[in-house]
Amino acid sequence: MADHPVFISYARKTSRADAEALHGELGGDPGLAFLDTSDIETLQKFPAEISDALLAAKVVVVFADETYFTRWYCLREFETALAPFQALLRRSAPDGEKDQALFHFVIALPKAVSRHVTDRLPSSLGHTQWLQASDTKGLAEAVRKRLEGAKISLEEDLIHILGASEAETVG
């Protein structure tokens, strides 16, 4: 598997078309983004390929809608991406450090955004003016801009904040 600096996290039932459009805009399979298209069953172990791609990413695009927050695999991806922020929150780190731990996120929102969705996001993400999931070109531009400032992968961020042994338990 080639390393992709971008990981796209989405609920297939509601965001497949938008996620695939962004994946294509970012160069498709050989391009910038990892997009998993296989189905993960309820009792199936979380695939290592997905964990590896998520941890290798410098930017995580979350197609956040109500369905996203009801899917166990989406929640697993989201919670893994949030792990550096959550660790800093537990340590009462300064707001600047916590905001930096959220830098790797790009949130794509549905046309009609409910509080159920924004309430699931950390406040600094929930109060950011994000693009609509259907704005493929705008999202691709936001991802590229975020990549310019992203120096380390999610895994490197976890190791920096948690230490190597604790970071291994996250992925």
C-alpha positions in Angstrom: 0.0 0.0 0.0 1.3 3.4 -1.0 1.3 6.0 1.8 -1.3 8.7 1.3 -1.0 11.9 3.2 -4.9 12.2 3.3 -7.4 9.8 4.8 -11.1 10.2 3.8 -13.5 9.0 6.5 -17.2 8.7 5.5 -20.4 6.7 5.9 -21.0 4.9 2.6 -24.7 5.1 3.0 -24.9 8.9 2.9 -21.5 10.2 1.7 -20.1 7.8 -0.8 -20.6 10.0 -3.9 -19.1 13.0 -2.3 -16.1 11.0 -0.8 -15.5 9.4 -4.2 -15.6 12.8 -5.9 -13.0 14.2 -3.5 -10.9 11.1 -3.9 -10.9 11.6 -7.6 -10.2 15.3 -7.4 -7.2 14.5 -5.2 -5.8 12.1 -7.9 -7.7 8.8 -7.3 -5.9 5.7 -6.1 -2.3 6.9 -7.0 -3.1 10.4 -5.7 -3.0 12.1 -2.3 -5.9 10.3 -0.5 -6.7 6.9 0.9 -10.4 5.9 0.4 -11.6 2.6 1.7 -14.5 1.2 -0.3 -14.9 -2.2 1.3 -17.7 -3.0 3.7 -16.8 -3.7 7.3 -19.2 -6.0 9.1 -20.3 -5.5 12.7 -18.3 -8.4 14.2 -15.4 -8.0 11.8 -12.0 -6.9 13.1 -11.1 -3.4 12.1 -8.8 -3.9 9.0 -5.1 -3.1 9.6 -4.9 -1.5 6.1 -7.4 1.2 7.3 -5.6 1.7 10.6 -2.3 2.0 8.9 -3.6 4.5 6.3 -5.3 6.6 9.0 -2.1 6.7 11.2 0.0 7.6 8.1 -2.2 10.5 7.2 -1.3 14.2 7.8 -4.9 15.3 7.0 -8.1 13.5 7.8 -11.3 14.5 5.9 -14.4 13.7 7.8 -17.7 13.7 6.0 -19.6 14.4 9.1 -23.4 13.8 9.0 -25.9 12.1 11.3 -25.3 8.7 9.8 -21.5 9.0 10.2 -21.9 9.2 14.0 -24.0 6.0 14.1 -21.4 3.7 12.3 -18.9 1.9 14.5 -16.1 2.0 12.0 -16.6 5.8 11.4 -16.5 6.4 15.1 -13.3 4.3 15.4 -11.7 6.4 12.7 -12.9 9.7 14.2 -11.8 8.7 17.8 -8.4 7.7 16.5 -8.0 11.0 14.7 -9.1 12.8 17.8 -6.7 10.9 20.1 -3.9 13.6 20.2 -6.5 16.2 21.1 -8.2 14.0 23.7 -4.8 13.3 25.4 -4.0 17.0 25.6 -7.5 17.7 26.9 -6.9 15.2 29.7 -3.6 17.0 30.5 -5.3 20.4 30.6 -2.8 21.5 27.9 -3.0 25.1 26.7 -5.6 25.9 24.0 -3.0 26.5 21.4 -1.6 23.0 21.8 -5.1 21.5 21.7 -6.0 23.5 18.5 -2.7 22.3 16.9 -3.8 18.7 17.6 -6.9 19.3 15.6 -5.0 20.8 12.6 -5.1 17.6 10.6 -8.9 17.7 10.4 -11.0 19.0 7.4 -14.7 18.6 8.1 -17.2 18.2 5.2 -20.7 19.0 6.2 -24.1 18.1 4.7 -26.2 20.9 3.2 -28.5 20.9 6.3 -26.4 20.6 9.4 -28.0 19.5 12.6 -26.8 20.1 16.1 -26.4 16.3 16.5 -23.5 16.6 14.1 -21.8 19.8 15.3 -22.2 18.7 19.0 -20.1 15.6 18.2 -17.2 17.8 17.2 -14.7 19.5 19.6 -15.9 23.1 20.0 -13.1 24.6 17.9 -14.0 22.3 15.0 -17.7 22.7 15.5 -17.4 26.5 15.4 -15.3 26.6 12.2 -17.0 27.5 8.9 -16.5 24.3 7.0 -17.4 23.5 3.4 -20.3 21.5 2.2 -19.6 17.9 1.4 -20.8 18.5 -2.2 -18.2 21.2 -2.7 -15.5 18.9 -4.2 -13.2 21.6 -5.6 -13.4 23.7 -2.4 -12.7 20.7 -0.2 -9.7 19.6 -2.4 -8.3 23.1 -2.1 -8.8 23.1 1.7 -7.1 19.7 1.9 -4.1 21.0 -0.2 -3.8 24.1 2.0 -3.9 22.0 5.1 -1.3 19.7 3.7 1.1 22.6 3.2 1.1 23.3 6.9 1.0 19.6 8.1 4.4 18.6 9.1 3.8 15.2 10.8 1.4 12.3 10.4 -1.3 11.4 12.9 0.9 8.6 14.2 3.9 10.9 14.7 1.6 13.4 16.6 0.4 10.5 18.8 3.9 9.4 19.6 5.0 13.0 20.3 2.0 13.5 22.7 1.5 10.1 24.2 4.9 8.4 23.9 5.6 5.3 21.7 4.1 2.6 23.9 0.9 4.4 24.6 0.5 5.5 21.0 0.6 1.8 19.8 -2.6 1.1 21.7 -4.5 3.8 19.8 -4.3 2.4 16.3 
